[in-house]
């Protein structure tokens, strides 16, 4: 340690008055600079680490106070990867990598620097610098001493100190400055654009623009407030243009709709050439809420069991012929009904039509169809049920406005369905619909004007509303015949979704048999599939704006044809009856699907062999049992529109009141008495005399 040589050393201070000094170093060894400032000018004790090497160049345009010598020296040392620390009154110049460990025990320079301000307010400058302080840095104002305490590692402190010096220098006396964030752009690019715009106008040449890359900002220095105001106008114009053209990602979490459905609509509207394929309607049937998979309700197999347990031949009569029916003939009231057509494929001109969509507006050219990653992009995130939009400000505003209109709380429909099997005899020999219309309960049948029925609907509508329609019809039928209720489900389905109901069984059948011809004694391989049998009902509600409910109903009844097997395979043959239609009814009005009639004929001849078959004498030696049973399937459907949570709570309350008390078990449901003896061998022991 020691003092540097006097004025003969390079960078000797120039004469100055009032305690101010000027510095002039031109490619001077950093060790000589340290000696000049610490030794000759500040007269303090110091040491220099031998590893500190380098050169420094500095020329002050104006005199600076002696209090600014230490910060100035720290800046020059930072440029040479060195740092200045103080311990017990001794200043130490060490390499920057050694300074981190030394700072822990160096009071006054313990990872911080104290900067006394001369030309600006410490509190004001701290507030200006606070938004631009990155991680690892901190700026604290000391109003009493008008100083700033800068904390952080040497590199962070060096950056903040450089920014402070840019504000608190004599060069800013009489000048104005402004600090602008380079939002959404690189600081250098923004500074270049701002400089070019200012130099093209009257403010050119007098305004200085300094890019601050580390903090992402641009510093503007001008000699007058008018020049700063001109720069401010230019900056705001550039910022608006940048915000308008800069594309960023925006995430919208949906509350009521499925992300895939909404994304497809938005893509069709804004990016018609880049539409992501969504799951087909068949993959989403049965949903009762966004994100819930299809639900199939399995009921008892009573209907299938009755059909499978009969013998002999039979025919079926119903509402219409079902495609693919076998072993049974189908005829009835609605033979002209058409089955639901498949959804038409998109026409080749759809892209052209979408391109001319008026919803696109100015976005048509920038929508970037065909997967252009630089254009507008709309992506669905099914797991989070969110929509991701990459767009500029104008595009994002249009997409968000449409998204908010699409993501509304959907209406739901509670569907009360009653599926019953009615024995046709006596007054019901022509079917339930004829019975109702011929005076059975004609009062409950409403006219076509009040029911708003589709002309092709092959059923009837009951005038009863709420819980009156279906029970009234069932009670009227029970007074004249036997009625067996197969199922009475209550389904809650979202508007536009499809509810599935299956009451029946899955019947296995042998689909094919194969055996290898290349190996002797190869095993026979059988392929077994399962066929749904019973009552299969699909209902899709659509609620109109005036409160009407349009129901698309598809009903199918299939069972195992008795005593009939597929030729060549030991597998059953399935008979099938199906009907589809559409109907529009009021909220709470009951519709009925009827006419699917099963005619089962049984012929039996039992008695003494050969003698029971002798003409005329056969009845003396045997018994002949001929019977015929006709049954009709009746489906009653009542829709209830659920507008909000209040309606849902009311339906839940009605359901709770309608449920019977579980403690009141009917006698027929109690356990049957046990038959037999607790000791079945007791009788045998008594016979053998062992007891």
C-alpha positions as CSV (number, residue, x, y, z in Angstrom):
1,X,0.0,0.0,0.0
2,X,1.1,3.5,-0.6
3,X,0.4,6.8,-2.2
4,X,0.5,7.4,-5.9
5,X,3.0,9.8,-7.4
6,X,1.9,13.4,-7.5
7,X,0.8,15.4,-10.5
8,X,3.3,13.6,-12.8
9,X,1.1,10.6,-12.8
10,X,-1.3,10.2,-15.7
11,X,-4.7,11.7,-15.1
12,X,-3.6,14.3,-12.6
13,X,-6.5,16.6,-11.6
14,X,-6.9,19.8,-13.4
15,X,-7.0,23.0,-11.3
16,X,-10.5,23.6,-9.9
17,X,-12.1,25.8,-7.3
18,X,-14.7,25.5,-4.6
19,X,-13.6,21.9,-3.8
20,X,-14.7,20.5,-7.1
21,X,-12.4,18.5,-9.3
22,X,-12.1,17.4,-12.9
23,X,-10.8,14.0,-14.1
24,X,-9.1,13.3,-17.3
25,X,-7.8,9.7,-17.8
26,X,-6.9,8.5,-21.3
27,X,-6.1,4.8,-21.5
28,X,-4.6,5.0,-18.0
29,X,-3.6,1.9,-16.0
30,X,-6.3,1.2,-13.5
31,X,-3.8,0.9,-10.7
32,X,-2.6,4.5,-11.4
33,X,-6.2,5.7,-11.5
34,X,-6.8,4.1,-8.0
35,X,-3.6,5.7,-6.7
36,X,-4.5,9.1,-8.1
37,X,-8.1,9.2,-6.7
38,X,-7.6,7.4,-3.4
39,X,-4.0,8.5,-2.6
40,X,-3.5,11.9,-4.2
41,X,-7.0,13.3,-4.0
42,X,-8.8,11.6,-1.1
43,X,-5.7,10.8,1.0
44,X,-7.0,7.5,2.3
45,X,-5.2,4.3,3.0
46,X,-5.7,1.6,0.4
47,X,-4.4,-1.7,-1.0
48,X,-4.5,-3.1,-4.5
49,X,-4.7,-6.8,-5.2
50,X,-2.0,-7.8,-7.7
51,X,-4.7,-9.5,-9.8
52,X,-6.4,-6.2,-10.6
53,X,-5.2,-5.2,-14.0
54,X,-6.7,-3.1,-16.8
55,X,-7.0,0.4,-18.2
56,X,-9.5,3.2,-17.8
57,X,-10.6,6.2,-19.9
58,X,-12.6,9.0,-18.3
59,X,-13.0,12.7,-19.0
60,X,-15.4,14.8,-17.0
61,X,-17.1,17.6,-19.0
62,X,-17.7,19.6,-15.9
63,X,-16.3,19.8,-12.4
64,X,-17.6,17.1,-10.0
65,X,-17.7,17.3,-6.2
66,X,-15.2,15.3,-4.2
67,X,-18.1,13.2,-2.9
68,X,-18.6,11.8,-6.4
69,X,-15.0,10.4,-6.6
70,X,-15.7,7.1,-4.8
71,X,-18.8,6.2,-7.0
72,X,-16.8,7.3,-10.1
73,X,-13.9,5.0,-9.1
74,X,-16.3,2.1,-8.4
75,X,-17.6,2.5,-12.0
76,X,-14.1,2.4,-13.5
77,X,-13.2,-0.6,-11.3
78,X,-16.4,-2.4,-12.4
79,X,-15.4,-2.0,-16.0
80,X,-12.2,-3.8,-15.2
81,X,-13.9,-6.6,-13.2
82,X,-12.8,-5.2,-9.9
83,X,-14.5,-3.8,-6.8
84,X,-13.8,-1.4,-4.0
85,X,-14.5,-2.5,-0.4
86,X,-13.7,-1.0,3.0
87,X,-12.8,-2.7,6.2
88,X,-11.7,-1.0,9.4
89,X,-11.0,2.2,7.6
90,X,-8.9,0.5,4.9
91,X,-10.0,0.6,1.3
92,X,-9.3,-2.6,-0.7
93,X,-9.3,-2.9,-4.5
94,X,-9.9,-6.6,-5.3
95,X,-11.2,-8.6,-8.2
96,X,-15.0,-8.8,-8.5
97,X,-15.1,-12.6,-7.8
98,X,-13.2,-12.1,-4.5
99,X,-15.4,-9.1,-3.5
100,X,-18.5,-11.3,-2.8
101,X,-16.8,-13.1,0.1
102,X,-15.2,-9.9,1.4
103,X,-18.4,-8.0,1.4
104,X,-19.9,-10.1,4.2
105,X,-17.4,-8.5,6.7
106,X,-17.0,-5.1,5.1
107,X,-19.2,-2.5,7.0
108,X,-20.5,0.3,4.8
109,X,-19.9,-1.7,1.6
110,X,-21.7,-4.9,2.7
111,X,-23.3,-5.7,-0.7
112,X,-24.5,-2.1,-0.9
113,X,-23.5,1.3,-2.0
114,X,-24.5,4.7,-0.7
115,X,-25.0,7.4,-3.3
116,X,-25.4,11.0,-2.2
117,X,-27.5,12.9,-4.7
118,X,-26.8,16.4,-5.7
119,X,-29.3,17.4,-8.4
120,X,-32.4,15.3,-7.8
121,X,-34.5,14.3,-4.9
122,X,-33.7,10.9,-3.4
123,X,-37.3,9.9,-2.8
124,X,-38.4,11.0,-6.3
125,X,-35.5,9.2,-8.0
126,X,-36.1,6.0,-5.9
127,X,-39.7,6.0,-7.1
128,X,-38.7,6.5,-10.7
129,X,-36.1,3.6,-10.5
130,X,-38.2,1.2,-8.5
131,X,-40.2,-0.3,-11.5
132,X,-36.9,-1.0,-13.3
133,X,-35.0,-2.7,-10.4
134,X,-34.7,-6.4,-11.4
135,X,-34.2,-9.4,-9.2
136,X,-31.3,-9.2,-6.8
137,X,-31.4,-5.4,-6.6
138,X,-32.9,-2.9,-4.2
139,X,-33.0,0.9,-4.1
140,X,-33.8,2.6,-0.7
141,X,-34.2,6.4,-0.3
142,X,-32.7,8.2,2.6
143,X,-34.5,11.6,2.6
144,X,-32.5,13.1,5.5
145,X,-29.2,12.8,3.7
146,X,-30.7,13.0,0.2
147,X,-29.0,9.7,-0.6
148,X,-29.9,6.3,-2.2
149,X,-28.8,3.0,-0.7
150,X,-28.3,0.5,-3.6
151,X,-28.2,-3.2,-2.7
152,X,-27.3,-6.2,-4.8
153,X,-24.4,-8.0,-6.4
154,X,-21.7,-6.0,-8.0
155,X,-23.1,-6.3,-11.5
156,X,-26.6,-5.3,-10.4
157,X,-25.2,-2.4,-8.3
158,X,-23.0,-1.3,-11.2
159,X,-26.1,-1.1,-13.5
160,X,-28.2,0.8,-11.0
161,X,-25.3,3.1,-10.2
162,X,-24.9,3.9,-13.8
163,X,-28.6,4.7,-14.1
164,X,-28.4,6.9,-11.0
165,X,-25.4,8.8,-12.4
166,X,-27.3,9.3,-15.7
167,X,-29.9,11.2,-13.7
168,X,-27.7,12.9,-11.0
169,X,-25.1,14.6,-13.1
170,X,-24.4,18.2,-13.8
171,X,-25.1,17.6,-17.5
172,X,-28.8,17.4,-16.7
173,X,-28.9,20.9,-15.2
174,X,-31.4,22.8,-17.2
175,X,-32.5,19.7,-19.1
176,X,-35.5,17.4,-19.0
177,X,-35.6,13.7,-19.1
178,X,-38.2,10.9,-19.3
179,X,-37.9,7.1,-18.8
180,X,-40.2,5.0,-20.9
181,X,-40.7,1.2,-20.6
182,X,-40.1,-0.7,-23.8
183,X,-43.3,-2.7,-23.5
184,X,-43.5,-5.7,-25.8
185,X,-40.3,-4.8,-27.7
186,X,-36.5,-4.9,-27.4
187,X,-35.2,-1.8,-25.8
188,X,-32.6,-1.2,-28.5
189,X,-35.2,-1.7,-31.3
190,X,-37.6,0.7,-29.6
191,X,-34.8,3.3,-29.0
192,X,-33.9,3.1,-32.7
193,X,-37.5,3.6,-33.8
194,X,-37.9,6.4,-31.4
195,X,-34.7,8.1,-32.6
196,X,-35.6,7.8,-36.2
197,X,-39.0,9.3,-35.6
198,X,-37.6,12.2,-33.6
199,X,-34.8,12.9,-36.0
200,X,-37.4,13.1,-38.8
201,X,-39.2,15.9,-37.0
202,X,-38.3,19.2,-35.5
203,X,-36.9,17.6,-32.3
204,X,-34.2,15.8,-34.3
205,X,-30.7,16.4,-33.1
206,X,-31.6,17.9,-29.7
207,X,-33.1,14.8,-28.1
208,X,-30.9,11.9,-26.9
209,X,-32.3,8.4,-26.6
210,X,-30.5,5.9,-24.5
211,X,-31.6,2.3,-24.5
212,X,-31.4,0.5,-21.1
213,X,-31.4,-3.1,-22.2
214,X,-31.1,-4.7,-18.7
215,X,-34.2,-3.0,-17.3
216,X,-36.1,-2.9,-20.6
217,X,-36.6,0.8,-20.8
218,X,-35.6,3.8,-22.9
219,X,-34.2,7.0,-21.4
220,X,-35.0,10.3,-23.3
221,X,-32.9,13.4,-22.5
222,X,-33.9,16.8,-24.0
223,X,-32.9,20.4,-23.3
224,X,-36.5,21.6,-22.9
225,X,-39.8,20.4,-21.7
226,X,-41.3,21.0,-25.2
227,X,-38.8,18.5,-26.7
228,X,-39.8,16.0,-24.1
229,X,-43.5,16.5,-24.9
230,X,-42.7,15.9,-28.5
231,X,-40.8,12.8,-27.6
232,X,-43.7,11.7,-25.4
233,X,-46.2,12.0,-28.4
234,X,-43.9,10.0,-30.6
235,X,-43.4,7.4,-27.9
236,X,-47.2,7.0,-27.3
237,X,-47.7,6.6,-31.1
238,X,-45.1,3.9,-31.3
239,X,-46.3,2.2,-28.2
240,X,-49.9,2.0,-29.6
241,X,-48.6,0.7,-32.8
242,X,-46.5,-1.9,-31.0
243,X,-49.4,-2.9,-28.8
244,X,-51.7,-3.1,-31.9
245,X,-49.4,-5.4,-33.9
246,X,-47.7,-7.3,-31.1
247,X,-49.3,-10.7,-30.6
248,X,-49.4,-12.2,-27.1
249,X,-51.0,-15.3,-25.6
250,X,-54.3,-14.8,-23.6
251,X,-55.9,-17.6,-21.6
252,X,-59.7,-17.7,-20.9
253,X,-61.2,-20.2,-18.5
254,X,-64.7,-21.2,-19.5
255,X,-67.4,-21.6,-16.8
256,X,-70.4,-23.0,-18.7
257,X,-69.2,-24.4,-22.0
258,X,-66.8,-27.0,-23.2
259,X,-63.5,-25.7,-24.5
260,X,-63.5,-27.9,-27.6
261,X,-67.0,-26.7,-28.7
262,X,-66.3,-23.0,-28.2
263,X,-62.9,-23.3,-29.8
264,X,-64.4,-24.8,-32.9
265,X,-66.9,-22.0,-33.2
266,X,-64.3,-19.4,-32.8
267,X,-62.0,-21.0,-35.3
268,X,-64.8,-21.2,-37.8
269,X,-65.4,-17.5,-37.3
270,X,-61.9,-16.1,-37.2
271,X,-59.5,-18.8,-38.7
272,X,-61.7,-20.8,-41.1
273,X,-58.7,-22.3,-42.8
274,X,-57.3,-23.6,-39.5
275,X,-60.1,-25.4,-37.7
276,X,-59.1,-28.2,-35.3
277,X,-61.2,-31.3,-35.7
278,X,-63.4,-31.9,-32.6
279,X,-64.9,-35.2,-31.4
280,X,-68.1,-36.2,-33.2
281,X,-71.5,-35.9,-31.7
282,X,-71.6,-39.7,-31.1
283,X,-68.6,-39.3,-28.8
284,X,-70.4,-36.7,-26.6
285,X,-73.9,-38.1,-26.4
286,X,-75.4,-38.4,-22.9
287,X,-73.5,-35.5,-21.4
288,X,-75.3,-33.8,-18.6
289,X,-72.7,-31.1,-17.9
290,X,-69.5,-29.8,-19.6
291,X,-66.7,-32.4,-19.5
292,X,-69.0,-35.3,-18.4
293,X,-68.9,-38.5,-20.6
294,X,-72.0,-40.2,-21.9
295,X,-74.2,-42.1,-19.4
296,X,-76.0,-45.3,-20.1
297,X,-78.6,-46.4,-17.6
298,X,-79.0,-50.2,-17.3
299,X,-82.3,-51.5,-16.0
300,X,-83.8,-54.8,-15.3
301,X,-84.1,-57.4,-18.0
302,X,-87.8,-58.1,-17.6
303,X,-88.8,-57.3,-21.1
304,X,-86.1,-59.4,-22.7
305,X,-86.7,-62.2,-20.3
306,X,-90.4,-62.4,-21.2
307,X,-89.6,-62.4,-24.9
308,X,-86.8,-65.0,-24.6
309,X,-88.9,-67.3,-22.5
310,X,-91.8,-67.7,-25.0
311,X,-91.9,-70.5,-27.6
312,X,-93.5,-70.9,-31.0
313,X,-93.7,-68.3,-33.7
314,X,-94.7,-64.7,-33.5
315,X,-95.0,-61.5,-35.4
316,X,-94.5,-57.9,-34.4
317,X,-96.6,-54.9,-35.2
318,X,-95.6,-51.4,-34.4
319,X,-95.1,-47.8,-35.5
320,X,-92.7,-48.4,-38.4
321,X,-90.4,-50.8,-40.0
322,X,-86.9,-50.7,-38.6
323,X,-83.9,-51.2,-40.9
324,X,-82.2,-54.5,-40.4
325,X,-85.1,-56.4,-38.6
326,X,-84.9,-60.1,-38.8
327,X,-87.2,-63.1,-38.1
328,X,-90.1,-60.7,-37.4
329,X,-92.3,-58.7,-39.7
330,X,-92.9,-55.0,-38.8
331,X,-95.8,-52.9,-39.8
332,X,-97.8,-50.2,-38.3
333,X,-99.0,-46.7,-38.2
334,X,-95.8,-44.9,-39.2
335,X,-94.3,-46.9,-42.0
336,X,-93.3,-43.8,-43.9
337,X,-91.0,-42.4,-41.2
338,X,-87.4,-41.8,-42.2
339,X,-84.5,-42.7,-39.9
340,X,-82.3,-39.9,-38.8
341,X,-79.8,-38.9,-41.5
342,X,-76.2,-38.7,-40.9
343,X,-74.6,-35.2,-40.6
344,X,-73.7,-33.9,-44.0
345,X,-70.0,-33.5,-44.7
346,X,-68.6,-30.0,-45.2
347,X,-68.9,-28.8,-48.7
348,X,-65.8,-28.0,-50.7
349,X,-66.8,-24.4,-50.8
350,X,-66.9,-24.0,-47.0
351,X,-63.4,-22.5,-46.9
352,X,-64.4,-19.9,-49.5
353,X,-67.6,-19.1,-47.7
354,X,-65.7,-18.8,-44.4
355,X,-63.2,-16.5,-46.0
356,X,-66.0,-14.1,-47.0
357,X,-67.5,-14.2,-43.5
358,X,-68.3,-10.7,-42.4
359,X,-67.3,-11.6,-38.9
360,X,-63.7,-11.7,-39.9
361,X,-63.6,-8.0,-40.8
362,X,-60.0,-6.8,-41.0
363,X,-58.8,-10.0,-39.5
364,X,-59.3,-12.0,-42.7
365,X,-55.8,-11.3,-44.0
366,X,-54.0,-12.0,-40.7
367,X,-56.0,-15.0,-39.5
368,X,-53.2,-17.1,-40.8
369,X,-55.1,-20.2,-41.8
370,X,-53.3,-23.3,-42.7
371,X,-51.3,-23.3,-39.5
372,X,-49.5,-19.9,-39.9
373,X,-47.9,-19.6,-36.4
374,X,-47.4,-15.8,-36.9
375,X,-51.1,-15.1,-37.3
376,X,-54.2,-15.4,-35.0
377,X,-54.3,-18.8,-33.2
378,X,-57.1,-20.3,-31.1
379,X,-56.4,-23.5,-29.2
380,X,-58.6,-25.5,-26.8
381,X,-57.3,-27.0,-23.6
382,X,-59.8,-29.7,-22.6
383,X,-58.0,-30.6,-19.4
384,X,-58.3,-27.1,-18.0
385,X,-61.4,-26.3,-20.0
386,X,-59.7,-23.1,-21.3
387,X,-59.3,-21.3,-24.5
388,X,-55.8,-20.1,-25.5
389,X,-55.7,-17.1,-27.9
390,X,-52.6,-15.7,-29.6
391,X,-53.7,-12.3,-31.0
392,X,-52.9,-8.7,-31.0
393,X,-55.0,-6.2,-29.1
394,X,-57.7,-5.7,-31.8
395,X,-58.0,-9.4,-32.6
396,X,-58.1,-10.3,-29.0
397,X,-60.9,-7.8,-28.3
398,X,-63.0,-9.3,-31.1
399,X,-62.4,-12.9,-30.0
400,X,-63.1,-12.1,-26.3
401,X,-66.4,-10.3,-27.2
402,X,-67.6,-13.4,-29.1
403,X,-66.3,-15.8,-26.5
404,X,-68.2,-14.0,-23.7
405,X,-71.4,-14.4,-25.7
406,X,-70.8,-18.1,-26.3
407,X,-69.9,-19.0,-22.7
408,X,-73.3,-18.5,-21.2
409,X,-75.0,-20.6,-18.6
410,X,-76.8,-23.4,-20.6
411,X,-80.3,-24.5,-20.0
412,X,-81.0,-28.0,-18.9
413,X,-84.0,-30.3,-19.3
414,X,-85.2,-32.9,-16.8
415,X,-86.7,-35.7,-18.7
416,X,-89.2,-37.9,-16.8
417,X,-89.6,-41.1,-18.8
418,X,-92.0,-44.0,-18.0
419,X,-91.5,-47.3,-19.9
420,X,-94.4,-49.7,-19.4
421,X,-95.5,-53.0,-20.9
422,X,-99.3,-53.3,-21.4
423,X,-101.2,-56.5,-21.9
424,X,-103.6,-56.1,-24.9
425,X,-106.9,-57.8,-24.2
426,X,-110.6,-56.8,-24.2
427,X,-110.8,-53.1,-24.5
428,X,-107.2,-52.8,-25.5
429,X,-107.3,-55.3,-28.4
430,X,-106.6,-52.5,-30.9
431,X,-103.8,-50.9,-28.8
432,X,-103.4,-48.2,-26.2
433,X,-103.7,-45.2,-28.6
434,X,-107.0,-46.5,-30.0
435,X,-108.2,-47.1,-26.5
436,X,-107.4,-43.5,-25.5
437,X,-109.0,-42.0,-28.5
438,X,-112.1,-44.1,-28.5
439,X,-113.2,-43.0,-25.0
440,X,-110.9,-44.6,-22.6
441,X,-109.5,-41.4,-21.3
442,X,-110.1,-39.2,-24.2
443,X,-110.1,-36.1,-21.9
444,X,-106.4,-36.4,-21.4
445,X,-105.6,-36.3,-25.1
446,X,-104.8,-32.8,-26.3
447,X,-105.3,-31.5,-29.8
448,X,-102.5,-30.8,-32.3
449,X,-102.8,-27.1,-31.9
450,X,-102.0,-27.1,-28.2
451,X,-99.3,-29.7,-28.5
452,X,-97.6,-28.2,-31.5
453,X,-96.9,-31.8,-32.8
454,X,-94.9,-32.6,-35.8
455,X,-97.2,-34.1,-38.4
456,X,-95.0,-37.2,-38.7
457,X,-95.0,-37.9,-34.9
458,X,-96.5,-41.4,-34.5
459,X,-97.8,-41.0,-31.0
460,X,-100.1,-38.9,-28.8
461,X,-99.8,-36.1,-26.3
462,X,-101.4,-36.0,-22.9
463,X,-102.9,-32.8,-21.6
464,X,-101.7,-33.3,-18.1
465,X,-98.8,-31.2,-17.0
466,X,-96.1,-31.8,-14.4
467,X,-96.5,-35.1,-12.6
468,X,-100.2,-35.6,-13.8
469,X,-99.8,-36.9,-17.3
470,X,-97.9,-40.2,-17.0
471,X,-99.6,-41.4,-13.8
472,X,-103.0,-40.6,-15.2
473,X,-102.4,-42.7,-18.3
474,X,-101.0,-45.6,-16.3
475,X,-103.9,-45.5,-13.8
476,X,-106.4,-45.6,-16.7
477,X,-104.7,-48.6,-18.3
478,X,-104.4,-50.5,-15.0
479,X,-108.2,-50.3,-14.6
480,X,-108.7,-52.4,-17.7
481,X,-105.6,-54.6,-18.0
482,X,-102.3,-55.5,-16.5
483,X,-99.5,-52.9,-16.7
484,X,-95.9,-53.6,-15.9
485,X,-93.7,-50.6,-15.5
486,X,-90.2,-51.6,-16.7
487,X,-88.4,-48.4,-15.9
488,X,-89.2,-44.9,-14.7
489,X,-85.9,-42.9,-14.9
490,X,-85.4,-39.2,-14.4
491,X,-82.6,-37.8,-16.5
492,X,-81.1,-34.3,-16.4
493,X,-79.6,-33.4,-19.8
494,X,-78.0,-30.3,-21.1
495,X,-79.8,-28.4,-23.9
496,X,-78.8,-29.9,-27.3
497,X,-77.2,-33.0,-25.7
498,X,-78.4,-36.5,-26.1
499,X,-79.6,-38.7,-23.2
500,X,-79.3,-42.5,-23.5
501,X,-81.5,-45.0,-21.7
502,X,-81.1,-48.7,-21.9
503,X,-83.5,-51.1,-20.1
504,X,-82.4,-54.6,-20.9
505,X,-79.4,-56.9,-21.1
506,X,-76.3,-57.5,-23.1
507,X,-76.7,-60.9,-24.8
508,X,-73.6,-62.7,-26.0
509,X,-73.6,-64.2,-29.5
510,X,-71.2,-66.1,-31.6
511,X,-70.1,-63.9,-34.4
512,X,-67.6,-66.2,-36.2
513,X,-65.7,-69.5,-35.9
514,X,-62.3,-70.0,-37.4
515,X,-59.8,-72.9,-37.5
516,X,-56.3,-73.0,-39.0
517,X,-55.9,-75.3,-42.0
518,X,-52.1,-75.3,-41.8
519,X,-51.9,-77.3,-38.6
520,X,-53.5,-80.7,-37.9
521,X,-55.8,-80.6,-34.9
522,X,-55.7,-76.8,-34.6
523,X,-58.1,-75.5,-32.0
524,X,-61.3,-73.8,-33.0
525,X,-61.3,-70.1,-32.3
526,X,-64.7,-68.5,-31.6
527,X,-65.4,-64.8,-31.6
528,X,-68.1,-63.6,-29.2
529,X,-69.7,-60.2,-29.3
530,X,-72.5,-58.7,-27.2
531,X,-75.7,-57.2,-28.4
532,X,-77.8,-54.7,-26.5
533,X,-81.3,-56.0,-26.1
534,X,-84.4,-54.5,-24.5
535,X,-85.6,-50.9,-24.7
536,X,-83.1,-48.4,-26.0
537,X,-84.2,-44.8,-25.9
538,X,-82.4,-41.7,-27.0
539,X,-83.8,-38.2,-26.4
540,X,-82.2,-34.9,-27.5
541,X,-84.0,-31.8,-26.3
542,X,-83.7,-28.4,-27.9
543,X,-85.2,-25.4,-26.1
544,X,-86.6,-22.6,-28.2
545,X,-86.6,-18.9,-27.3
546,X,-90.4,-19.0,-26.6
547,X,-90.1,-21.9,-24.1
548,X,-91.1,-24.8,-26.4
549,X,-89.1,-28.0,-26.1
550,X,-88.3,-29.8,-29.4
551,X,-87.6,-33.5,-28.6
552,X,-85.8,-35.7,-31.1
553,X,-86.8,-39.2,-30.0
554,X,-85.3,-42.4,-31.2
555,X,-86.7,-45.6,-29.7
556,X,-85.6,-49.2,-30.4
557,X,-86.9,-52.4,-29.0
558,X,-84.8,-55.5,-29.6
559,X,-85.0,-59.0,-28.1
560,X,-83.9,-62.6,-28.8
561,X,-86.2,-64.3,-31.3
562,X,-87.4,-67.5,-29.7
563,X,-86.4,-70.8,-31.3
564,X,-84.6,-69.1,-34.1
565,X,-80.8,-69.4,-34.7
566,X,-78.6,-67.9,-37.3
567,X,-77.9,-70.4,-40.1
568,X,-74.4,-71.9,-39.8
569,X,-73.8,-70.5,-36.3
570,X,-75.1,-71.6,-32.9
571,X,-76.1,-68.1,-32.1
572,X,-79.5,-66.4,-31.4
573,X,-81.3,-64.2,-33.8
574,X,-82.4,-60.8,-32.7
575,X,-85.6,-59.1,-33.5
576,X,-85.6,-55.4,-33.6
577,X,-88.3,-52.7,-33.8
578,X,-87.3,-49.0,-34.0
579,X,-88.9,-45.6,-34.6
580,X,-87.5,-42.1,-34.7
581,X,-89.3,-38.8,-34.8
582,X,-89.4,-35.2,-33.6
583,X,-92.0,-33.5,-31.6
584,X,-92.4,-30.0,-30.1
585,X,-94.2,-29.8,-26.8
586,X,-94.7,-27.3,-24.0
587,X,-92.7,-27.4,-20.8
588,X,-94.2,-30.1,-18.6
589,X,-96.4,-31.7,-21.2
590,X,-96.4,-35.4,-21.6
591,X,-96.0,-37.3,-24.9
592,X,-96.5,-40.9,-25.5
593,X,-94.8,-43.4,-27.9
594,X,-97.1,-46.4,-28.5
595,X,-97.8,-49.0,-31.1
596,X,-94.8,-51.3,-30.7
597,X,-96.8,-54.5,-30.3
598,X,-95.5,-58.0,-29.7
599,X,-97.7,-61.0,-30.6
600,X,-96.6,-64.2,-29.0
601,X,-98.3,-67.5,-29.8
602,X,-97.7,-70.7,-27.8
603,X,-98.8,-74.2,-28.9
604,X,-98.2,-77.2,-26.7
605,X,-99.3,-80.9,-27.0
606,X,-98.4,-83.3,-24.1
607,X,-99.6,-86.8,-23.2
608,X,-99.0,-90.4,-24.1
609,X,-96.6,-90.9,-26.9
610,X,-98.2,-91.7,-30.3
611,X,-101.7,-91.9,-28.9
612,X,-101.9,-88.2,-28.2
613,X,-101.3,-87.6,-31.9
614,X,-104.1,-89.9,-33.2
615,X,-106.8,-87.9,-34.9
616,X,-110.1,-87.5,-33.0
617,X,-108.8,-89.8,-30.2
618,X,-105.7,-87.7,-29.3
619,X,-107.5,-85.4,-26.8
620,X,-108.4,-88.5,-24.8
621,X,-104.7,-89.4,-24.2
622,X,-103.1,-85.9,-24.0
623,X,-103.5,-82.2,-23.4
624,X,-103.2,-79.4,-25.9
625,X,-102.3,-75.9,-24.7
626,X,-102.7,-73.1,-27.2
627,X,-102.3,-69.6,-26.0
628,X,-101.7,-66.1,-27.4
629,X,-100.4,-63.1,-25.7
630,X,-100.2,-59.6,-27.1
631,X,-98.3,-56.9,-25.4
632,X,-97.6,-53.3,-26.3
633,X,-94.7,-51.1,-25.2
634,X,-95.7,-47.7,-24.0
635,X,-93.2,-44.9,-23.5
636,X,-94.3,-41.7,-21.7
637,X,-91.9,-38.7,-21.8
638,X,-92.4,-35.4,-19.8
639,X,-89.7,-32.7,-20.3
640,X,-89.2,-30.0,-17.6
641,X,-87.0,-27.0,-18.5
642,X,-84.5,-26.0,-15.8
643,X,-83.7,-22.3,-16.3
644,X,-81.5,-21.7,-13.2
645,X,-80.4,-23.0,-9.8
646,X,-83.8,-22.2,-8.3
647,X,-85.6,-24.6,-10.8
648,X,-83.0,-27.3,-10.1
649,X,-83.5,-27.0,-6.4
650,X,-87.3,-27.2,-6.8
651,X,-86.9,-30.4,-8.9
652,X,-84.6,-31.9,-6.3
653,X,-87.1,-31.1,-3.6
654,X,-90.0,-32.7,-5.6
655,X,-87.9,-35.8,-6.2
656,X,-87.1,-36.1,-2.5
657,X,-90.8,-35.9,-1.6
658,X,-91.7,-38.4,-4.2
659,X,-89.3,-41.0,-2.9
660,X,-90.9,-43.6,-0.6
661,X,-89.7,-44.0,2.9
662,X,-87.1,-46.7,2.8
663,X,-88.3,-48.1,6.2
664,X,-91.8,-48.9,4.7
665,X,-90.8,-52.0,2.8
666,X,-93.7,-53.7,1.0
667,X,-94.5,-57.2,2.1
668,X,-93.7,-58.7,-1.3
669,X,-90.1,-57.3,-0.9
670,X,-89.5,-59.0,2.4
671,X,-87.4,-62.1,2.6
672,X,-89.2,-65.4,1.8
673,X,-89.5,-68.0,4.6
674,X,-86.8,-70.7,4.5
675,X,-87.8,-74.2,3.3
676,X,-86.3,-77.5,4.5
677,X,-84.9,-78.7,7.8
678,X,-81.9,-77.4,9.7
679,X,-80.8,-81.1,10.0
680,X,-81.5,-82.8,6.6
681,X,-79.9,-86.1,7.7
682,X,-82.3,-86.6,10.7
683,X,-84.9,-88.5,8.6
684,X,-82.3,-90.9,7.2
685,X,-81.0,-91.7,10.7
686,X,-84.6,-92.4,11.9
687,X,-85.2,-94.9,9.0
688,X,-82.0,-96.7,9.8
689,X,-82.7,-96.8,13.5
690,X,-79.6,-94.8,14.3
691,X,-81.5,-92.2,16.3
